[in-house]
Amino acid sequence: MIVPLRSDNFFDYWDQIAEIEKASFLTPWSEKAFLGELSNRYSHMWIYVHDGKVLGYICFWSIMEEVHLLNVAVHPAFRRRGIARSLLKMMLEECINEGAEFFWLEVRPSNSAAVALYRDLGFVETGRRRLYYRETGEDAILMGLKAEDLKAGTRGTVSEVLTAEAVSKVCAYQ
């Protein structure tokens, strides 16, 4: 189940989110950073919860017709089960329904699983940010997606993709 993260439920889940964050990133976000996102009117955070346990989360900004993915992560024990894909597809669907036209993200070239997932969802490389990741000196791959391209795709509408593909993959292990 995907649940919005808000100031009234944040501390119910913070320890689990922090565990995922530390396992997923060389420079994990702090509690303060997450709380800052909760107070940002453009920021949206959702968690994927199963049996009371946070298995993954997503954070993105939605500003007028543009959406910028800031963070998506899944607990290492639950990766490769469609959780990140479900979170991303829900972001796409919700934002398109609210008028979003463009989606943007940065990803490490060394994160081949994430790059493949984003490409599979229709994102394309639009450029690079040189030496973006300070702790490793890696560039960031900039990726973008136009809502109109997603809607015109051969895989069907976002809603059809969510109901047919994501639900079957995510729910298969529950």
N, C-alpha and C positions, 0 to 999 in steps of 0.2 A: 504494500500500500504506500502510495506517495502522499506525504504530509507536508504542508507548508511549515517552515520553521519560523517562529515568531518569538518576540520577547517573552511571551507568557509560557512558552514550552521549551525555550532554548536550554535552560539548565537541567531539564529532564533528560536531555540527550547529549549535553556537551561532552561528557567523558567518552562516550562512544564515538562522537564525531572527532574528538582530539586523537583517539587511537587510530582511526582511519587516516586522518591528516598526517600523523607522524609516520605511518607505514607507507604513505603514498608519495611524499614530497621531501626533497632534501632540505628545503626551507619551509617548514610547515607554518601555516597561519596560526596566530595566537588567539586566545579567547577574545582579547581586545579587538583584533581584526574582524572576527566573526560578529561581535557586538556592533562594531562600526557598520558592517554591512546591514545588520538589522535596522539600524537607524537611517540608512540611506534610502530615500523614497524611490529610487530607481532600481534598487537591488531586490532580487527575489532569491530565496533559498528554500529548497525542498529536500526532504530526506526520504529515503526508501526504507520503510520499516517492515519487518516480518517477525511475528511472535515477540513484539516488544523490543527487538534488537535493530539498531540502525545498521543497515548493510551498505548504504551509500548515500551520497548527497550531491547536490548541484547548486551552484551559485552563479547568477548571471544578472546583468543590467539590461533593462528594457527602457530605452529612451526614444520616445516618439516611434519612428519607423525602424530603428536599429536596435539590435540585441547583441551584446558582447558577453560571451561565455567567459567567466572568470575561473571557475574551478568545477571539476567533476571528479569524484573519487569513489572507489568501492573497496570495501574491506577485502584484504588479500584472500581470505578463505572463501569469498563469494564472487571472485572475478570470473569472467568468461561465461556468465550465466544470463547475460542480457540486461543487467540492472542499469549500467551506464547508458546503454542504448535506450532503455525505457525512459530514463530521466531526460535524456536529450530529445527524444521524440515528443515527450509531453511538453517540454520547453518549446519546441518548434510549433506544435499544434496550438498551444495556448497563445503564444505570441503572434502567430499568423492570424488567429481568430481576433486578436486585439489590434491588428493592422500592421504588424511588423513586415518589413520588406527585405531587410538585409540582416544577416547573421555573421558574426566575426569571432575569431578565436586565435590564440597563439598556442603552439604545441612544440615540445622538444623533438628534434629530428630523431633522437635516440628512443623515443617512446613510440616504437613501431606499431604496437597494438592500438594506441589512441589514434595515430595517423590513419591507420587502416579503418578504424571505426568511423572517423569523421568523413573519410572519402566514401565509405559505403553509404553514409547518410546523405551524400551529395555535395559536401564541402570540397572546394578546390583550392589549391595553393595560389595565393595572390601576391606573395612576396616573402621577404625575410627581414627579421630584425637582427642585425649583427650583434653578437655577444650579449644577447638579451638575458641569458641566465648566468648571473655573476658567479655563482658557486662552481659552475663547470666550464664557463666560457662558451657555452653552446649558443648558436643562433636560435631564434624562434622562427618556426614556419608560421606565416600568417595564412589563415584559411578563411574563405568566405563562402556564403551561400545566399542566393537570391530566392526569396519565397516563390516567385513566379516560376523559377526553374524546378523547384521541388514539386509544385502543384502540377506542372506539365510533364513530370517524369513518368516513365512507364510503370513504375511501381505502385501507381494509384495515388490517391490523396493522402495527406498526412493521417487523417482519421482512419482510412482503410488500412494503412500500414500499421498503425497502432493496434487496431483491433485484431488484424489477421496475424501479424508477425510478432510483435512485442509481447502481447498478452500470452501467446502460446509458449514463447521461449522463457519468459520470466516466471510464469506460473507452473512450468513443467516440473520444477524441483520442489515446489511447496507442498 
